[in-house]
Amino acid sequence: MFTGLIQTLGTIESTSRQSQNLVFTISAREIVPELTVGDSVAINGVCLTAETISSPAATFTATAVRETLERTTLGNASR
C-alpha cells in the first residue's frame, strides 16, 4: 500500500529505449537533493526506482520494464 505524500510534480525530460524497457529522465528540482539511488518514486502513479541522480541538472532516471509499460499509461510516454 502506498503511504507516501506527493511532494512535487516533475517533468519527463526524455525517454530512451533499452531493449523492451523505457528509461525515463525526470526533472524534479524539489526532490532531487533528497533522493538516493534505490529510492522509490511514483511516476504517473507507478512506483519506479531512482537509478541515477544528477544533482546539478536536478534530474534522475528510472526504468519501466515491458510489463509495466503494457499495463500502465507509462507505455504512452514515448509516443
N, CA, C and O of each residue as an XYZ file, in Angstrom:
316
protein
N       0.836     -1.167      0.000
C       0.000      0.000      0.000
C       0.887      1.238      0.000
O       1.883      1.299      0.722
N       0.523      2.215     -0.807
C       1.262      3.479     -0.890
C       0.923      4.344      0.312
O      -0.249      4.615      0.576
N       1.945      4.780      1.040
C       1.702      5.627      2.211
C       2.445      6.948      2.129
O       2.450      7.719      3.088
N       3.073      7.216      0.988
C       3.834      8.456      0.832
C       2.940      9.632      0.498
O       1.743      9.478      0.252
N       3.529     10.783      0.495
C       2.829     12.006      0.136
C       3.431     12.571     -1.133
O       4.636     12.462     -1.360
N       2.597     13.172     -1.954
C       3.109     13.823     -3.157
C       3.874     15.063     -2.714
O       3.333     15.931     -2.029
N       5.137     15.133     -3.115
C       5.975     16.261     -2.720
C       6.122     17.293     -3.817
O       6.282     18.481     -3.536
N       6.071     16.856     -5.062
C       6.269     17.783     -6.173
C       5.805     17.135     -7.468
O       5.574     15.927     -7.521
N       5.673     17.924     -8.487
C       5.420     17.409     -9.834
C       6.700     17.546    -10.633
O       7.342     18.596    -10.621
N       7.063     16.495    -11.317
C       8.248     16.537    -12.156
C       7.865     16.583    -13.617
O       6.687     16.558    -13.973
N       8.876     16.651    -14.450
C       8.686     16.702    -15.897
C       9.527     15.618    -16.544
O      10.702     15.460    -16.215
N       8.928     14.866    -17.468
C       9.711     13.893    -18.234
C      10.544     14.678    -19.230
O      10.010     15.263    -20.173
N      11.845     14.690    -19.021
C      12.761     15.414    -19.907
C      13.059     14.614    -21.163
O      13.167     15.169    -22.257
N      13.194     13.288    -20.993
C      13.468     12.441    -22.146
C      13.164     10.990    -21.801
O      13.054     10.611    -20.635
N      13.034     10.194    -22.856
C      12.905      8.752    -22.716
C      13.858      8.100    -23.699
O      14.168      8.661    -24.751
N      14.316      6.916    -23.348
C      15.152      6.158    -24.277
C      14.850      4.676    -24.105
O      14.600      4.200    -22.998
N      14.879      3.970    -25.204
C      14.612      2.532    -25.199
C      15.879      1.772    -24.842
O      16.971      2.085    -25.317
N      15.705      0.769    -23.995
C      16.758     -0.204    -23.720
C      16.093     -1.559    -23.854
O      15.418     -2.032    -22.940
N      16.294     -2.170    -25.003
C      15.603     -3.409    -25.343
C      14.100     -3.141    -25.312
O      13.625     -2.286    -26.059
N      13.341     -3.836    -24.478
C      11.895     -3.630    -24.402
C      11.507     -2.708    -23.243
O      10.323     -2.512    -22.968
N      12.492     -2.156    -22.580
C      12.257     -1.270    -21.444
C      12.342      0.192    -21.879
O      12.839      0.505    -22.960
N      11.848      1.076    -21.019
C      11.886      2.500    -21.302
C      12.521      3.213    -20.117
O      12.050      3.109    -18.985
N      13.600      3.940    -20.396
C      14.295      4.693    -19.355
C      13.809      6.138    -19.398
O      13.862      6.797    -20.436
N      13.339      6.609    -18.264
C      12.850      7.972    -18.123
C      13.899      8.835    -17.453
O      14.510      8.424    -16.467
N      14.109     10.026    -17.981
C      14.888     11.043    -17.285
C      13.875     12.078    -16.822
O      13.182     12.692    -17.633
N      13.799     12.263    -15.518
C      12.792     13.120    -14.901
C      13.466     14.320    -14.252
O      14.446     14.173    -13.521
N      12.939     15.499    -14.522
C      13.403     16.725    -13.861
C      12.467     16.996    -12.689
O      11.250     17.072    -12.858
N      13.050     17.143    -11.492
C      12.249     17.390    -10.285
C      13.122     18.096     -9.249
O      13.629     17.471     -8.318
N      13.285     19.390     -9.424
C      14.195     20.183     -8.581
C      13.967     20.026     -7.081
O      14.920     19.997     -6.302
N      12.701     19.926     -6.680
C      12.405     19.911     -5.254
C      12.841     18.635     -4.550
O      13.194     18.674     -3.371
N      12.823     17.491     -5.257
C      13.147     16.238     -4.566
C      14.521     15.670     -4.862
O      15.020     14.845     -4.097
N      15.147     16.092     -5.957
C      16.451     15.516     -6.319
C      17.481     15.645     -5.198
O      18.230     14.694     -4.972
N      17.560     16.763     -4.488
C      18.545     16.833     -3.400
C      18.312     15.803     -2.289
O      19.246     15.445     -1.571
N      17.085     15.331     -2.146
C      16.754     14.354     -1.107
C      16.838     12.913     -1.580
O      16.888     11.996     -0.760
N      16.854     12.699     -2.889
C      16.837     11.345     -3.444
C      18.162     10.635     -3.266
O      19.227     11.251     -3.279
N      18.074      9.327     -3.101
C      19.253      8.471     -3.171
C      18.935      7.341     -4.138
O      17.772      6.978     -4.315
N      19.953      6.792     -4.753
C      19.771      5.666     -5.663
C      19.072      4.549     -4.894
O      19.469      4.201     -3.782
N      18.036      3.998     -5.496
C      17.277      2.929     -4.865
C      15.962      3.391     -4.263
O      15.124      2.564     -3.904
N      15.767      4.706     -4.145
C      14.504      5.227     -3.631
C      13.379      4.940     -4.615
O      13.589      4.930     -5.828
N      12.201      4.710     -4.089
C      11.014      4.502     -4.898
C      10.324      5.843     -5.123
O      10.095      6.607     -4.186
N       9.996      6.114     -6.393
C       9.360      7.374     -6.759
C       8.137      7.052     -7.614
O       8.221      6.251     -8.546
N       7.012      7.669     -7.301
C       5.798      7.457     -8.100
C       5.860      8.337     -9.346
O       6.003      9.556     -9.253
N       5.751      7.711    -10.492
C       5.746      8.417    -11.766
C       4.454      8.045    -12.465
O       4.268      6.904    -12.889
N       3.567      9.015    -12.582
C       2.242      8.764    -13.172
C       1.512      7.653    -12.430
O       0.781      6.867    -13.034
N       1.715      7.593    -11.115
C       1.062      6.588    -10.295
C       1.770      5.252    -10.241
O       1.308      4.338     -9.558
N       2.878      5.117    -10.945
C       3.640      3.874    -10.977
C       4.916      4.054    -10.171
O       5.688      4.979    -10.426
N       5.144      3.177     -9.201
C       6.371      3.280     -8.404
C       7.541      2.708     -9.195
O       7.530      1.542     -9.591
N       8.546      3.545     -9.419
C       9.771      3.128    -10.094
C      10.944      3.451     -9.177
O      10.801      4.215     -8.222
N      12.091      2.874     -9.466
C      13.278      3.050     -8.643
C      14.217      4.074     -9.260
O      14.544      3.996    -10.444
N      14.647      5.034     -8.451
C      15.651      6.003     -8.910
C      16.958      5.246     -9.126
O      17.473      4.604     -8.211
N      17.493      5.329    -10.358
C      18.698      4.565    -10.703
C      19.945      5.432    -10.764
O      21.014      5.025    -10.310
N      19.808      6.612    -11.320
C      20.911      7.574    -11.339
C      20.346      8.926    -10.949
O      19.172      9.215    -11.179
N      21.191      9.744    -10.359
C      20.767     11.069     -9.912
C      21.803     12.082    -10.350
O      23.001     11.883    -10.152
N      21.338     13.170    -10.946
C      22.230     14.252    -11.345
C      21.810     15.517    -10.591
O      20.863     16.201    -10.977
N      22.521     15.805     -9.529
C      22.173     16.984     -8.722
C      22.299     18.292     -9.489
O      21.405     19.133     -9.396
N      23.384     18.497    -10.247
C      23.469     19.780    -10.965
C      22.310     20.007    -11.937
O      21.839     21.134    -12.095
N      21.855     18.938    -12.582
C      20.766     19.064    -13.556
C      19.399     18.892    -12.904
O      18.373     19.116    -13.546
N      19.380     18.497    -11.635
C      18.134     18.237    -10.893
C      17.272     17.188    -11.594
O      16.055     17.332    -11.701
N      17.941     16.114    -12.074
C      17.224     15.032    -12.748
C      17.588     13.692    -12.129
O      18.597     13.550    -11.438
N      16.734     12.718    -12.401
C      17.039     11.337    -12.040
C      16.493     10.442    -13.140
O      15.640     10.857    -13.925
N      16.990      9.212    -13.193
C      16.493      8.253    -14.178
C      15.820      7.088    -13.467
O      16.160      6.735    -12.338
N      14.861      6.510    -14.162
C      14.144      5.328    -13.675
C      13.722      4.525    -14.899
O      13.389      5.096    -15.937
N      13.736      3.211    -14.775
C      13.399      2.331    -15.894
C      12.077      1.630    -15.645
O      11.842      1.086    -14.566
N      11.215      1.648    -16.653
C       9.979      0.874    -16.627
C      10.178     -0.336    -17.539
O      10.534     -0.188    -18.707
N       9.949     -1.521    -17.003
C      10.110     -2.744    -17.796
C       8.892     -2.956    -18.682
O       7.860     -2.308    -18.504
N       9.021     -3.863    -19.632
C       7.976     -4.095    -20.624
C       6.608     -4.340    -19.986
O       5.613     -3.759    -20.418
N       6.551     -5.180    -18.981
C       5.273     -5.500    -18.328
C       4.610     -4.239    -17.768
O       3.398     -4.066    -17.899
N       5.383     -3.375    -17.158
C       4.857     -2.117    -16.623
C       4.342     -1.232    -17.745
O       3.282     -0.617    -17.621
N       5.085     -1.167    -18.833
C       4.677     -0.343    -19.974
C       3.370     -0.840    -20.596
O       2.553     -0.044    -21.059
N       3.184     -2.156    -20.600
C       1.977     -2.728    -21.187
C       0.748     -2.548    -20.298
O      -0.374     -2.488    -20.800
N       0.950     -2.463    -18.988
C      -0.176     -2.455    -18.061
C      -0.498     -1.088    -17.464
O      -1.444     -0.960    -16.688
N       0.280     -0.066    -17.818
C       0.060      1.258    -17.266
C       0.098      2.299    -18.390
O       0.358      1.970    -19.547
N      -0.160      3.529    -18.038
C      -0.110      4.620    -19.022
C       1.325      5.028    -19.364
O       1.529      5.824    -20.281
N       2.306      4.508    -18.660
C       3.694      4.869    -18.960
C       4.101      4.444    -20.368
O       4.995      5.045    -20.963
N       3.461      3.428    -20.893
C       3.761      2.978    -22.254
C       3.462      4.038    -23.306
O       4.007      3.984    -24.408
N       2.611      4.992    -22.983
C       2.275      6.060    -23.918
C       3.278      7.218    -23.875
O       3.230      8.105    -24.727
N       4.162      7.217    -22.918
C       5.078      8.344    -22.722
C       6.076      8.527    -23.859
O       6.553      9.640    -24.082
N       6.397      7.471    -24.573
C       7.392      7.592    -25.646
C       6.742      7.796    -27.008
O       7.442      7.820    -28.021
N       5.452      7.940    -27.056
C       4.750      8.074    -28.337
C       4.498      9.512    -28.665
O       3.917      9.815    -29.708
